[in-house]
Amino acid sequence: MFEDLKEKAVTWRAGNGYTEKGGVIVFFQGEVQGWCNALRDPQHWQPGCLAVDQFGLVYQAVGGNAQDGANSWQIMLSL
């Protein structure tokens, strides 16, 4: 389900020198928005943003609103 997103994250990491830095790559509407060294501060991200860590785990910013940001990060399970 998230394979395209995971591929984009790996490609972005490789192209930008983040392959060994951990952290997460944050996406909004399928486009990379940036890298963070840790998954935190959901209020800085709009609900619906997705974050992919170096292990391929995917998290979604949930709750809140576009103006005030999300309330939390929730792990997404793909079967």
PASEBA-1860 file (N, C-alpha, C; in nm, 3 decimals):
! residues 79
1> MFEDLKEK> 0.081/-0.121/0.000/0.000/0.000/0.000/0.086/0.127/0.000 ~ 0.195/0.125/0.073/0.282/0.242/0.083/0.413/0.224/0.008 ~ 0.421/0.127/-0.079/0.548/0.095/-0.145/0.604/0.211/-0.226 ~ 0.519/0.283/-0.300/0.566/0.399/-0.378/0.626/0.505/-0.287 ~ 0.560/0.530/-0.175/0.607/0.630/-0.080/0.742/0.588/-0.022 ~ 0.755/0.461/0.012/0.881/0.411/0.067/0.993/0.423/-0.036 ~ 0.963/0.393/-0.162/1.063/0.408/-0.268/1.106/0.554/-0.283 ~ 1.009/0.645/-0.280/1.042/0.787/-0.289/1.131/0.830/-0.174
9> AVTWRAGN> 1.103/0.778/-0.054/1.183/0.814/0.063/1.327/0.765/0.047 ~ 1.344/0.642/0.001/1.478/0.586/-0.019/1.553/0.667/-0.125 ~ 1.486/0.699/-0.234/1.549/0.777/-0.343/1.587/0.916/-0.293 ~ 1.497/0.981/-0.218/1.525/1.115/-0.166/1.644/1.111/-0.071 ~ 1.645/1.012/0.020/1.758/0.999/0.113/1.890/0.986/0.038 ~ 1.893/0.898/-0.062/2.015/0.875/-0.138/2.060/1.000/-0.214 ~ 1.965/1.071/-0.271/1.998/1.189/-0.350/2.035/1.311/-0.269 ~ 2.002/1.309/-0.140/2.026/1.426/-0.056/2.120/1.401/0.062
17> GYTEKGGV> 2.185/1.285/0.062/2.285/1.257/0.166/2.227/1.220/0.301 ~ 2.110/1.159/0.306/2.047/1.124/0.433/2.035/0.974/0.454 ~ 2.114/0.893/0.383/2.099/0.748/0.395/2.141/0.694/0.531 ~ 2.231/0.757/0.599/2.279/0.708/0.729/2.241/0.801/0.844 ~ 2.142/0.886/0.825/2.110/0.985/0.927/1.986/0.954/1.008 ~ 1.915/0.842/0.978/1.794/0.809/1.054/1.685/0.910/1.026 ~ 1.605/0.938/1.126/1.499/1.035/1.112/1.388/0.990/1.018 ~ 1.309/1.086/0.975/1.195/1.058/0.887/1.191/1.155/0.771
25> IVFFQGEV> 1.138/1.107/0.660/1.109/1.192/0.545/0.959/1.219/0.550 ~ 0.920/1.346/0.547/0.778/1.383/0.557/0.725/1.419/0.419 ~ 0.607/1.365/0.388/0.539/1.387/0.260/0.404/1.452/0.282 ~ 0.363/1.533/0.186/0.226/1.583/0.182/0.178/1.569/0.038 ~ 0.067/1.502/0.022/0.009/1.475/-0.110/0.112/1.414/-0.204 ~ 0.192/1.321/-0.149/0.288/1.246/-0.229/0.419/1.315/-0.259 ~ 0.436/1.438/-0.214/0.559/1.514/-0.240/0.639/1.531/-0.111 ~ 0.771/1.516/-0.123/0.859/1.534/-0.007/0.851/1.678/0.041
33> QGWCNALR> 0.831/1.692/0.172/0.828/1.825/0.234/0.955/1.852/0.314 ~ 1.024/1.744/0.354/1.147/1.764/0.428/1.185/1.643/0.511 ~ 1.295/1.658/0.583/1.350/1.555/0.670/1.351/1.609/0.812 ~ 1.324/1.521/0.910/1.335/1.554/1.052/1.415/1.444/1.119 ~ 1.499/1.479/1.214/1.583/1.379/1.279/1.504/1.289/1.373 ~ 1.380/1.328/1.406/1.294/1.247/1.492/1.148/1.280/1.458 ~ 1.062/1.185/1.482/0.919/1.206/1.458/0.862/1.279/1.580 ~ 0.834/1.406/1.564/0.784/1.489/1.676/0.708/1.607/1.618
41> DPQHWQPG> 0.656/1.690/1.704/0.591/1.816/1.668/0.484/1.801/1.559 ~ 0.381/1.719/1.584/0.277/1.702/1.481/0.208/1.833/1.448 ~ 0.207/1.927/1.541/0.141/2.056/1.517/0.212/2.138/1.409 ~ 0.333/2.099/1.373/0.405/2.167/1.265/0.368/2.114/1.128 ~ 0.285/2.010/1.125/0.249/1.944/0.999/0.098/1.939/0.983 ~ 0.054/1.951/0.862/-0.089/1.946/0.831/-0.140/1.802/0.846 ~ -0.262/1.784/0.897/-0.318/1.649/0.901/-0.314/1.586/0.762 ~ -0.281/1.459/0.758/-0.268/1.389/0.630/-0.125/1.374/0.583
49> CLAVDQFG> -0.031/1.448/0.643/0.109/1.428/0.609/0.150/1.286/0.648 ~ 0.239/1.229/0.570/0.291/1.096/0.599/0.441/1.107/0.621 ~ 0.493/1.030/0.715/0.636/1.028/0.745/0.686/0.885/0.732 ~ 0.801/0.868/0.667/0.861/0.736/0.648/0.997/0.736/0.716 ~ 1.016/0.640/0.809/1.146/0.634/0.877/1.244/0.547/0.799 ~ 1.367/0.533/0.850/1.471/0.462/0.777/1.443/0.312/0.766 ~ 1.349/0.261/0.845/1.314/0.119/0.840/1.193/0.093/0.750 ~ 1.135/0.200/0.695/1.019/0.186/0.609/0.886/0.192/0.682
57> LVYQAVGG> 0.888/0.222/0.812/0.762/0.240/0.885/0.699/0.372/0.843 ~ 0.567/0.372/0.828/0.495/0.490/0.782/0.403/0.539/0.893 ~ 0.405/0.670/0.915/0.323/0.735/1.016/0.240/0.843/0.949 ~ 0.120/0.869/1.003/0.035/0.974/0.948/0.004/1.077/1.055 ~ 0.009/1.204/1.016/-0.032/1.313/1.105/-0.185/1.314/1.108 ~ -0.242/1.304/1.228/-0.387/1.293/1.241/-0.442/1.396/1.340 ~ -0.572/1.420/1.327/-0.640/1.516/1.414/-0.604/1.658/1.378 ~ -0.655/1.751/1.452/-0.623/1.891/1.429/-0.684/1.944/1.300
65> NAQDGANS> -0.619/2.046/1.244/-0.668/2.107/1.121/-0.550/2.171/1.046 ~ -0.580/2.217/0.925/-0.474/2.271/0.839/-0.409/2.395/0.900 ~ -0.484/2.476/0.970/-0.430/2.600/1.026/-0.344/2.575/1.150 ~ -0.392/2.489/1.240/-0.322/2.466/1.367/-0.231/2.344/1.367 ~ -0.235/2.267/1.260/-0.153/2.146/1.250/-0.222/2.025/1.310 ~ -0.156/1.913/1.299/-0.211/1.785/1.347/-0.196/1.775/1.499 ~ -0.268/1.678/1.556/-0.260/1.654/1.701/-0.157/1.548/1.737 ~ -0.137/1.450/1.649/-0.045/1.341/1.682/-0.002/1.268/1.554
73> WQIMLSL> 0.097/1.182/1.571/0.141/1.092/1.465/0.087/0.953/1.497 ~ 0.035/0.884/1.398/-0.021/0.750/1.415/0.050/0.656/1.318 ~ 0.096/0.541/1.368/0.161/0.444/1.280/0.058/0.383/1.188 ~ 0.096/0.367/1.063/0.006/0.308/0.962/0.052/0.165/0.937 ~ -0.038/0.073/0.946/-0.005/-0.067/0.923/-0.051/-0.106/0.784 ~ 0.040/-0.155/0.703/0.003/-0.203/0.570/0.017/-0.354/0.569 ~ -0.086/-0.422/0.528/-0.087/-0.568/0.527/-0.062/-0.621/0.388
END
